[in-house]
C-alpha cells in the first residue's frame, strides 16, 4: 500500500511517489493506493477549518479510510511518502494495529524542522534539530511566516515525539543520502531503522549527442534553492545563456532578468520535452543553500543525459556531485564563486564533456530503475522482518 499527501504545487515528492508506484507495478506487484490532496483545503468551510489543528495531529478520517483499505486489500507493507497535513502520523497506528509493516520515506526534514527546510532569514538554521518541542520554529514563525501555524506544526511533532510514534510505529525509514542519514539520527530517529536508497530516473533518456548551447537550472524558484545566488551570479555572466525551468516566489525576479536578455524561462514541459532541454545543456547549475536538499533528482536526471553539474559544495550536493569528476563545487551562497566556476566550465567544453561521460557512468551505477527496485524490495523485506520480531 502506497500512501501520499499531494501538495498544492507539484514537487519532487509527488514525482518520486508516482515513479515508485509505476516501478512496483512494472514488476507486477499488486499495489493499492491511498492519497489526499492539499487542494481539498480550499473547499473547507469555517467549521471544518477549525478542525485542521486536530486533524494535523490525528486525522481520524484518513485513519479510518486506511484501516478499511487494509482490511479489503490485505497489504504486507504500507509505504508512506508525505502525511502532512491531511493524513497525519496517526495513520501508522492503523497499519500497526492491522499487522502491516510501515515504511516512511523522508523527503524533507519536517520531523525536526517545522518549516521542513533548515533555512531561515536567508541562512541555514538547525536550531530545532533534536528538540522534542521545536520551539525556535514557533518563535521565528518558520512555517509560512506565522507563529500560530508554526505552533500547530510544532505541537504535532511534540505530540508524536511524546507518544514514541517515530520509534515505535515505523519499521523502516528511507533516506536518500548518507549525509541525511546522519542528520535524521541526530534528530532522534532510530539509526538502525534508517535505510539509504537514492531516487532513480524513471526512463533512460540516453547519452546526449546534441550541441551544448546553454547552462540550465531546473527547480523551485525559492531562496533556499539558491535562486538569489544564481541571479546575482548571472548578472556577471551576460555572455553565457541560461535556461530556467521552474515556478515559485522568485519568478518575477527571473522575468526581470529575462527582459535583459540574460535568461530564458522555459514553460512547463512533458517529461520527454524536458529531457530534450537537459540534453542540450553544457551543464546543470544546482545552487541550493544549506541543508535543505535531501537528494537532487535533477542532478540524477542530468547525469542520465551525460550532463555534469555545478553544485553547492555542501550536504547532499557534495555527496552526489564529485568535484572534478561529475561536476564542480562552489561555495554555497557565494555568487562570485559560482560565476567563476560557471565561466571556467563554459570556457573548457572538453573537460566538461569528459565530466559528462563520468556522470553518465554514475547514473548507470546508481540511478537506474532496476537497481532501485532491488533496494526497495530489500527495505520492504527488512521492515517485514522487524514487524515479525516485534509481534
N, C-alpha and C positions, 0 to 999 in steps of 0.2 A: 504494500500500500504506500503510495506516494502522497505527501501532504504539503501544501504550499499556500501561503497568503500572498497574492499578487499585489504589487504596488500600483499606485495610480499612474506613474510614469514607468514605462518598461525599462528594466535594468538587467544587469548581468545575472542576478539570482534567478530571475524569471527564465532567462535563456538556459542556464545550467539545469534547472528543473525540467524544462522541455527536452533538452538534449539527453538527459539521463533516462527520462521516460522512454524516448524513442530508442535509445540504446538497449534497454532491457527488452522492449518489445521486439527489436530486431533479432534478439537471441531467443525469442519465443517464450519469454517469461510472462505468465499471466500477471497483469498489473491492474489494480483498482486505484482510483484517484479521488482525493478529497481536496477541494480548493475553495478559497474565499478571495474576494477582490475588494480592495480598499475603495473602489468606485461605489460600493454599497453605502458608504458613509454619507454620500451626497443625498441619498434618499431617506436618511433618518429624520424623523420628526423630533420635536423638542423633548418629549418624554423618553424616547429611545436614546437620544443623545446623552441624557442623564445617566443611562446605564453603562456608558462606554468605560468609565474608570473601573467598574467592577468586571466588565467583560474583558478588559485588557489583562486582569489578573486571572480570571476564571470564566472563560467563555462557555457558559453552560450549553448553549445551543450547538456549538461546534463539538463539544464533548459528547453530547447525546447523538449527534449525527455520525461521528466517528465510531462510537460504540455500536450503533446499528449497522454501519458498513462492515465492521469487523465480523459481526455475527452472521451477516449474509455471505461475505466473501471468504472468511477464514484465512487471512494472510498470515504468513510466517513472520514477516518483518514490516514495520512501519518506518519509512524513511521520511523525516521532516526536513524541509528546507527553511521556510520562514513561517513563524507562528504569530508575528506581530502585525496588527493588534487583535484580529478577529478570530483567531484560533486559540491562542494563548498556550503557555506551557502545561496548562491543566489537561490538554489532550494526551500528554504522556501517560497520565494516570489511567485514562480509559484503556489505553493499549496494555499497560501493565496488568490491570485488573482482568483483562481478557486473555492474558498469557501471550501477548505479541511482543517480540523484541523491538526495541526502539533505537533508531539511529538518527542523529541530528547533524546535518551539515552546518558548519559555522562559516557563513558567508561574510559576516561582519562582526565587530566586537561588541554588539549590543548587550551581551550577558554581563559586561562590566562597565560599559560606557553608554549613558542614556542617549547620546546623540549618534552612537554607533559609528563614530568617525575618528576618535582620538585626535580631534582637531578643534581648536577654539581660538577666536580672535586672531586668525591668521598664522597660527603656530601649532606645533604638536602639543598635545596635552594628555597626560596619563594620571591625572590626579585621582580618578575614580578606580584605577586598576587595583583589584584585590579587596576593595571595600564592600562589605555586605550591604551597606546602605550607601550608595554613591552620592553623598550629599553635596560634593562640589558641583556636580552637574545641576543640582537644584539651584544653588547659589548663583551660578553663572547663567542659568536659563538655557542650557546647552541644546535641549530638544526644541526645535522650532523657535528659538529665541524667547521661550516662555517659561517662567519659573513654575507656573501651575502645571503645564504639560510635562515639564521635566520631572516634577514631583510625582506625577502619575506613573511615568516610566520607572523612576527610581523606586517607588513603592512596590511595583510589580516585581522588580529584581530582588528587593529586600524580602518580600513575602516568600518567593520561591527559594531564595537562599536559606531562609529560616526553616522552611519545610524540608530542605535537603533535596529539592527537586533535581538539581543538576547532578548530584552524585548518585541518588537512589533510582531515579526513574528513567535515566538514559543509559543504554547498554554500551553504545559506542558513539563517539563524535568523529566527524570527518573534518580535517583541516587541510589546506592546500599546500602549505609550505612548512618546513622545519622551523623557520623563524616564528611563524604564528603559533606553532605548537608550543613553543616556549612562552609566548605571550598568554595563551589561554591557561597554561599550567600555573603561571604567576597570578592569574585571575582567580584561581581556586578550583578549576575543573580537575577531575581526577586524571593525572598524567597517564596512567595505564590505559585509560579509555580513549585517548586522543590518537587517532589514526591519520596518517598522511596519505592523501590521494589528490594529485593535481587535477584540474579540469582538462577537457580534451577538445580538439577541433572535430566537429561532427562529420565533415566530409573533406577529403583531401583536395585542396584547390590546385595542387601541383606546383612545382617549382616555376617561378616566374621567368619568362623569356622576353618580357617586354622591355622597352626603353625606360630607364629610371629618370623620370622627369620632375619629381617634386618630393618634398617631405610630407609626412602625414601625421595627423593626430586624430584618434578616434576615442571618444569617451564623453562622459558627462561634463558639461561646461560649468564647473563649480570651482571655488577657490582651493578646496582640499585636493582637487585633481591636478593642481599645479598650473591651471589655465592662466592665472595672473602672471606667473613666471614666464609662461610660453609667450604671452602677449608682449611683455617687456623685452624678451629676447628678440622677437621678430621685428620689433621696431628698429633693431640694429642690423637686420638681415633683409633689407628690401630686395636684394638681388636673388634670394632663394625662395622659389614658390612653395607655399604651404597649403595643403588641402586639409580641411577640418570637417569631421562628421560628428555631430553631437547636438544635444539640447540641454538647456539649463539656464540658471540665472545670469550667466555672463554672455549669453548670446548677443545681447545688444552691443557689448564691447567688441565682440568679434565682427559684427556688422560694420562698426565704425572703421575697423582696420581693413575690412574688405573694400570699403569705398576708396581707401587709399591705394588699393591695388596690391597689397602685400599678402592677402589671404583669400582663399576661395572656400566658401562654405558649401558643403556637399549636402543635398537633401536626403531624407530617409530613403534607403535603398533596400532591395531584396538582398538575400544572402549572396546570391550569385553576382549581383551587381557590385556589392561591397568587396567581394573577392577580387573583382577586376580593379577596383581602386587600390587595394592592397598591392596587387601585383605590379602596378605602375609606380610604386613609391621606391625611392632610393633608400629610405629608412623611415621607421616609425619613431615618433617622439612620445615618450611615456614619462611626463614630468611630475607625477603625483608626489605630494609632500608628506613627510612624517610617516605614520604607521597605518594610514587609512586603508591601504590596499592589502587584502588577504591573499590575492592572486591577481595576475594580469592576463585575462583571457585574450585581450587584444594582442599582447606580446606573443602568446602561443599561436594566434592566427597569423601574425606577421612571420613568425618562424616557419610556419607551414608553406608560406609563399616564397621562402628564401629571402626574407627582408630582415635586416638587422635592426636593432632597437637602441635608441639613445635614451637612457633611463636615469632617474634619480638613484644615486648610489647608496640607498638605504633599504632596510627591511626586505620585503618580498621582491622589490625591484632588483636589489643587488643579488638576491638568491637566484632569480630567474635569468638575468642577463649577465653573462660572464664578460668582464672587461677585456676588450681587445680580441675576443673570440666570437661572441654572438652580438656584440654591440659595444657601446661606450657608456661610461658613467659620468654624471656631472653632480656637483654639489646641490642638494635639494634646496630650492628657493633662490638660487643664485642665477639670475638671468644672464649676467656676464659670462659665467662659466658655461651655461647652456649654449649661448651664442657662439662661444669659442669652439665648443665641441661640434656644433652643427656646421660651422664654417669649415672645420677640418674635414668632416665627413663629406661635405659637398665637393671639396677640392681633391679628395682622394677616392675616386669611384672604384678603382681596382681593389683597394684594401677593403672597402665596404662590400664589394661583391664577394670577396673571399669570406668575410664575416657572414654574409647571407647564406653561403653554402654550408658553413658550420651551424648556422641557425636552423637550416633545413634538417641537418643531421640530428640536432637536438629535438626537433619535432618528431622525427622518426623514432627516436629512442623513448620519448616521454609522453607525447600528447596525441597519440593515435587512439581511436576508439577501442580497438581490440585489447590493448594494454589496460585501458581504463576499466573495461568490463571485468577483466580478471581481478583487478584491485577492488572493485565494488563488491563482487561476489565474495572475495576474501573477507572484507569487512562485515558483510551480512552474516557470514558463517561464524565469525568471532562474536558478533552480537548474539546469535542464537546459542552459542556455547556459554556466553555469560548468563543468558536467561536461564539455561538449564542448570547452571551451578547455583543460582540464587533461588530457584523454586523449591 
